[in-house]
């Protein structure tokens, strides 16, 4: 008996963006390693790459995530 049941069929209303095929799919059609989601709507899934770019930019420019800068500022005080 398997410890975890592998879900092969998606739930209606769950939307994913497949990175491999560059398409939106309802329910997971492709492996988890190849997709973003789940999203509540098809429109959210359609903008998955744009959302990822925006979040990456926020992370890259967030001073809380750049310890080297914070250390230098503390050393100068």
MODELLER restraints for C-alpha pairs under 7 A, 6 or more apart:
rsr = mdl.restraints
at = mdl.atoms
rsr.add(forms.Gaussian(group=physical.xy_distance, feature=features.Distance(at['CA:9:A'], at['CA:27:A']), mean=6.61, stdev=0.5))
rsr.add(forms.Gaussian(group=physical.xy_distance, feature=features.Distance(at['CA:9:A'], at['CA:28:A']), mean=6.72, stdev=0.5))
rsr.add(forms.Gaussian(group=physical.xy_distance, feature=features.Distance(at['CA:10:A'], at['CA:27:A']), mean=3.53, stdev=0.5))
rsr.add(forms.Gaussian(group=physical.xy_distance, feature=features.Distance(at['CA:10:A'], at['CA:28:A']), mean=5.08, stdev=0.5))
rsr.add(forms.Gaussian(group=physical.xy_distance, feature=features.Distance(at['CA:11:A'], at['CA:27:A']), mean=5.40, stdev=0.5))
rsr.add(forms.Gaussian(group=physical.xy_distance, feature=features.Distance(at['CA:12:A'], at['CA:26:A']), mean=6.67, stdev=0.5))
rsr.add(forms.Gaussian(group=physical.xy_distance, feature=features.Distance(at['CA:12:A'], at['CA:27:A']), mean=6.32, stdev=0.5))
rsr.add(forms.Gaussian(group=physical.xy_distance, feature=features.Distance(at['CA:13:A'], at['CA:26:A']), mean=6.72, stdev=0.5))
rsr.add(forms.Gaussian(group=physical.xy_distance, feature=features.Distance(at['CA:13:A'], at['CA:40:A']), mean=6.72, stdev=0.5))
rsr.add(forms.Gaussian(group=physical.xy_distance, feature=features.Distance(at['CA:14:A'], at['CA:26:A']), mean=5.75, stdev=0.5))
rsr.add(forms.Gaussian(group=physical.xy_distance, feature=features.Distance(at['CA:14:A'], at['CA:27:A']), mean=5.28, stdev=0.5))
rsr.add(forms.Gaussian(group=physical.xy_distance, feature=features.Distance(at['CA:14:A'], at['CA:38:A']), mean=5.56, stdev=0.5))
rsr.add(forms.Gaussian(group=physical.xy_distance, feature=features.Distance(at['CA:14:A'], at['CA:39:A']), mean=5.98, stdev=0.5))
rsr.add(forms.Gaussian(group=physical.xy_distance, feature=features.Distance(at['CA:14:A'], at['CA:40:A']), mean=5.96, stdev=0.5))
rsr.add(forms.Gaussian(group=physical.xy_distance, feature=features.Distance(at['CA:15:A'], at['CA:24:A']), mean=6.96, stdev=0.5))
rsr.add(forms.Gaussian(group=physical.xy_distance, feature=features.Distance(at['CA:15:A'], at['CA:25:A']), mean=5.82, stdev=0.5))
rsr.add(forms.Gaussian(group=physical.xy_distance, feature=features.Distance(at['CA:15:A'], at['CA:26:A']), mean=4.58, stdev=0.5))
rsr.add(forms.Gaussian(group=physical.xy_distance, feature=features.Distance(at['CA:15:A'], at['CA:27:A']), mean=5.77, stdev=0.5))
rsr.add(forms.Gaussian(group=physical.xy_distance, feature=features.Distance(at['CA:15:A'], at['CA:37:A']), mean=6.56, stdev=0.5))
rsr.add(forms.Gaussian(group=physical.xy_distance, feature=features.Distance(at['CA:15:A'], at['CA:38:A']), mean=5.27, stdev=0.5))
rsr.add(forms.Gaussian(group=physical.xy_distance, feature=features.Distance(at['CA:15:A'], at['CA:39:A']), mean=4.93, stdev=0.5))
rsr.add(forms.Gaussian(group=physical.xy_distance, feature=features.Distance(at['CA:15:A'], at['CA:40:A']), mean=6.36, stdev=0.5))
rsr.add(forms.Gaussian(group=physical.xy_distance, feature=features.Distance(at['CA:15:A'], at['CA:41:A']), mean=6.15, stdev=0.5))
rsr.add(forms.Gaussian(group=physical.xy_distance, feature=features.Distance(at['CA:15:A'], at['CA:42:A']), mean=5.75, stdev=0.5))
rsr.add(forms.Gaussian(group=physical.xy_distance, feature=features.Distance(at['CA:15:A'], at['CA:45:A']), mean=6.02, stdev=0.5))
rsr.add(forms.Gaussian(group=physical.xy_distance, feature=features.Distance(at['CA:16:A'], at['CA:24:A']), mean=5.70, stdev=0.5))
rsr.add(forms.Gaussian(group=physical.xy_distance, feature=features.Distance(at['CA:16:A'], at['CA:25:A']), mean=5.32, stdev=0.5))
rsr.add(forms.Gaussian(group=physical.xy_distance, feature=features.Distance(at['CA:16:A'], at['CA:26:A']), mean=6.28, stdev=0.5))
rsr.add(forms.Gaussian(group=physical.xy_distance, feature=features.Distance(at['CA:16:A'], at['CA:27:A']), mean=6.70, stdev=0.5))
rsr.add(forms.Gaussian(group=physical.xy_distance, feature=features.Distance(at['CA:16:A'], at['CA:28:A']), mean=6.51, stdev=0.5))
rsr.add(forms.Gaussian(group=physical.xy_distance, feature=features.Distance(at['CA:16:A'], at['CA:35:A']), mean=6.42, stdev=0.5))
rsr.add(forms.Gaussian(group=physical.xy_distance, feature=features.Distance(at['CA:16:A'], at['CA:36:A']), mean=5.68, stdev=0.5))
rsr.add(forms.Gaussian(group=physical.xy_distance, feature=features.Distance(at['CA:16:A'], at['CA:37:A']), mean=4.65, stdev=0.5))
rsr.add(forms.Gaussian(group=physical.xy_distance, feature=features.Distance(at['CA:16:A'], at['CA:38:A']), mean=5.15, stdev=0.5))
rsr.add(forms.Gaussian(group=physical.xy_distance, feature=features.Distance(at['CA:16:A'], at['CA:39:A']), mean=6.14, stdev=0.5))
rsr.add(forms.Gaussian(group=physical.xy_distance, feature=features.Distance(at['CA:16:A'], at['CA:45:A']), mean=5.61, stdev=0.5))
rsr.add(forms.Gaussian(group=physical.xy_distance, feature=features.Distance(at['CA:17:A'], at['CA:23:A']), mean=5.77, stdev=0.5))
rsr.add(forms.Gaussian(group=physical.xy_distance, feature=features.Distance(at['CA:17:A'], at['CA:24:A']), mean=4.53, stdev=0.5))
rsr.add(forms.Gaussian(group=physical.xy_distance, feature=features.Distance(at['CA:17:A'], at['CA:25:A']), mean=6.27, stdev=0.5))
rsr.add(forms.Gaussian(group=physical.xy_distance, feature=features.Distance(at['CA:17:A'], at['CA:35:A']), mean=5.40, stdev=0.5))
rsr.add(forms.Gaussian(group=physical.xy_distance, feature=features.Distance(at['CA:17:A'], at['CA:36:A']), mean=5.18, stdev=0.5))
rsr.add(forms.Gaussian(group=physical.xy_distance, feature=features.Distance(at['CA:17:A'], at['CA:37:A']), mean=6.51, stdev=0.5))
rsr.add(forms.Gaussian(group=physical.xy_distance, feature=features.Distance(at['CA:17:A'], at['CA:45:A']), mean=5.43, stdev=0.5))
rsr.add(forms.Gaussian(group=physical.xy_distance, feature=features.Distance(at['CA:17:A'], at['CA:46:A']), mean=6.86, stdev=0.5))
rsr.add(forms.Gaussian(group=physical.xy_distance, feature=features.Distance(at['CA:17:A'], at['CA:48:A']), mean=6.49, stdev=0.5))
rsr.add(forms.Gaussian(group=physical.xy_distance, feature=features.Distance(at['CA:18:A'], at['CA:24:A']), mean=6.18, stdev=0.5))
rsr.add(forms.Gaussian(group=physical.xy_distance, feature=features.Distance(at['CA:18:A'], at['CA:30:A']), mean=6.80, stdev=0.5))
rsr.add(forms.Gaussian(group=physical.xy_distance, feature=features.Distance(at['CA:18:A'], at['CA:34:A']), mean=5.80, stdev=0.5))
rsr.add(forms.Gaussian(group=physical.xy_distance, feature=features.Distance(at['CA:18:A'], at['CA:35:A']), mean=4.32, stdev=0.5))
rsr.add(forms.Gaussian(group=physical.xy_distance, feature=features.Distance(at['CA:18:A'], at['CA:36:A']), mean=6.60, stdev=0.5))
rsr.add(forms.Gaussian(group=physical.xy_distance, feature=features.Distance(at['CA:19:A'], at['CA:34:A']), mean=5.19, stdev=0.5))
rsr.add(forms.Gaussian(group=physical.xy_distance, feature=features.Distance(at['CA:19:A'], at['CA:35:A']), mean=5.28, stdev=0.5))
rsr.add(forms.Gaussian(group=physical.xy_distance, feature=features.Distance(at['CA:20:A'], at['CA:34:A']), mean=5.76, stdev=0.5))
rsr.add(forms.Gaussian(group=physical.xy_distance, feature=features.Distance(at['CA:24:A'], at['CA:45:A']), mean=6.21, stdev=0.5))
rsr.add(forms.Gaussian(group=physical.xy_distance, feature=features.Distance(at['CA:24:A'], at['CA:46:A']), mean=6.17, stdev=0.5))
rsr.add(forms.Gaussian(group=physical.xy_distance, feature=features.Distance(at['CA:39:A'], at['CA:45:A']), mean=5.75, stdev=0.5))
